[in-house]
Amino acid sequence: VEMTRAARESGLTAMVNNSAADTPLIRTMLKFIEDGKLGRIKYFEAAYMQNRLDSRILDDPYEEKRLIWRLSSATGSAGAIGELGYVLYRLAAAVCGEPAEVSAMIKNIAGFNEIEEYQELDLAAGDTFACTLGFSDGAAGLIRGSWTAGGPHEQLTLNIYGENASLSLDTARSETEFSVY
């Protein structure tokens, strides 16, 4: 509360580092994969969905204006790909190594850039993205995320397919367990 008040009074933007990739569950999962339990990874798929900009929860004009900075590159935001995509990219790299190929689609689907009172703002930082990844060992991957996803406030899903087994994690179902098939 004190930090929020200080940021408001100073006119500066404050932030909290996204540490979703450093939870005990993720650390345990990465150790499981590092120990070779899945074998060579063939496919990595991850999604990080949040409802931060879901229009159904932004019926309060104050709340909407408070969150709109997320879409403005003028405030230093890199959009959903900069926040959510960064976490997913780091997870993909931890599992498969650095990607040799990356292709991305970034969209602004919430429609805030179409609202007249926001026209003077640079709302070019996308709220939704999808990226395909190609790894030098032949593995492929897909990472995607959105701030406009209805449903749980925050949901991280991972599906990792190896030669010997596959792994599935969904934080909406459990924040302490993943499944191995």
Summary of the structure (lengths in Angstrom):
residues: 181
radius of gyration: 18.0
end to end distance: 44.1
largest distance: 55.7
contacts: 533
relative contact order: 0.24
helix: 34%
strand: 28%
